[in-house]
Amino acid sequence: MTASINFQIISDYQVIRVSGQDSEKFLQGQLTCDLSEADGTRAVIGGYCNVQGRLHATFYLLKSNDDYLLITPKGVAEHLLTTLSKYAVFFQTQLNIEENLVLIAQTHNSTFERLAQSSQPCGEQFCLGKLTINILHQDFLQEIIAGTTESELDIFALEQISSAIPMITENTLESLLPHYIGLPEIGGVNFEKGCYTGQEVVARMHYRGTLKTHPHKVEIEAKELIASGAEVVNSDGKKVGELINRAFNGEKLLGIISLSDKALNTLLEIEGKTVRLLDADN
């Protein structure tokens, strides 16, 4: 009989390993999050900005022994690796995409006995809402999931939307401030840690700026997946925001958008599909 386990192989994300004795010092001066919060027991949400405060990437940061793991969408991982590597040459640190690692999301109430009993390397994991995210070596993947059926839904993307966790993709590289997607609100920006790339702009917006763009959870009347970065327009066809995250829940397309406050009480569309603000009902 096939085991009833709600899990998903997260094939559209990659893991960057940062190793070497200067890794913490190097990353602390580059990222929006505080590395001291990555204590080996939980993942930290973070971002990496350019000097204008626009995000190169958002990611989950996890400490693995003396190394750090950055988990971010494919494409973004390559961009992040290339950009960070320009500055890593001044430190004793190395950055590599771990091609042999695979991510699996599973619900907390499911029982992955093979995973618990496995002696495979890099058995790191972290919690995301109702999910546990496991980081495994691909050589052990088939052994672990044998006899199980993978979820038809993108449970990882859905949980990110439920938890209001925004992810920069290839379509939104260097276009968004952390505030536009709610990164500070979920702990992805630490305003006490000191300097990092883009810190002056991000801090000025936080302490002195008047923010006129905010993230919102939405429901989109679409039957097909819409690409992240797609424009949100008002009834006049004017761009008032953009799509950040999206995933089907089996019935409708859910998402997170970055939206101008001026458009809150207007009719909204993405590629001709009606958009409804879910948090406006709360």
GIVEN-V982513 format. One record per helix or strand of 3 or more residues. SS is the DSSP state (h for helix, s for strand). FROM is the first residue (numbers start at 1). LEN is the number of residues. If there is no record, write none. Layout:
SS_FROM_LEN / SS_FROM_LEN
This chain:
s_7_4 / s_13_7 / h_23_6 / h_35_3 / s_44_6 / s_54_11 / s_67_7 / h_76_13 / s_94_4 / s_101_7 / h_113_5 / s_124_5 / s_131_7 / h_138_8 / h_155_8 / h_170_3 / h_178_4 / h_184_3 / h_199_9 / s_213_8 / s_231_3 / s_239_10 / s_253_8 / h_261_3 / s_268_3 / s_273_5 / h_279_3
